[in-house]
């Protein structure tokens, strides 16, 4: 018996993707994007003649046919002319960014931070099978694995690539913190995961998009550290969270600058303490992942 068709793949999706399988149609999309870039005009529209003159297609009849195949999905027809839809814009950006090209590797780059597994401070960042990986040299454990598109490696030195990933991770977290998917902007659901290693339990929040299934895991401590009270507390002690990449943030956990006490995961009840220069900020995290500073009690 043949397997049932995947309900996620309907004929409209197949038709839309099939319409891109032609060089002339991609040229039409790129012509619209190039004109928009050159004129620095968002939502630029071009007339039929302007668009035809911008591509290398032998006749207006051929051009009209290819253009028609793109209408609705990737190009919108308006009274003023033709413009890229959101889907068309995403296709153009995919092409220009080299998403389907291989990501070049580079030699290991030493980075700061500590290994949350062995406590070692010999961390390196590298590219492994087109993924960005931070691993511990002492125990050879990967601490962080993320996608690395080719566009992020262009016009950047290896160190600049590493720095850019640090900022990208926090930009991703800013969105999922607000239940927004960084890939498709769909709704993100969050759940608590427990990870046991050598009699130590670490907790992460798994953020998963309902629409495109994008998933990212972040240490539970990050949720507390990005609360405005924590950001201000750390800044007052010379620490900028946005300038501290995730792999350096691990050092706060290893050195117990940040400690976490999880009383329950269902429902979630956790208290995170941040201690710097003998000053401590305590924050509670509840089952809705809301962070609340705990007032200091003077005795």
Buried (B, 14 or more C-beta within 10 A) or exposed (E): EEEEEEEEEEEEEEEBEEBBEEEBBBBBBBBBBBBBEEEEEEEBBBEBEBBBEBBEBEEEEEBEEBBEBBEBBBBBBEEEBBBBBEBBBEBBEEBEBBEEEEBEEBEBBEBEBBBBBBEBBBBBBBBEEBBBBBBBBBEEBEBBBBEBBBBBBEEBEBEEBBBBBBEBBBEBBEBBBEBBBBEBEBEBEBEBEEEEEEEEEBBBBBBBBEEEEBEBEBBBBBBBBBBEBBBEBBEEBEBEBEEBBBBBBBBBBBEEBBBBEBEEBEEBBBBBBBBBEEEEBBBBBEEEBEBEBBEEEEE
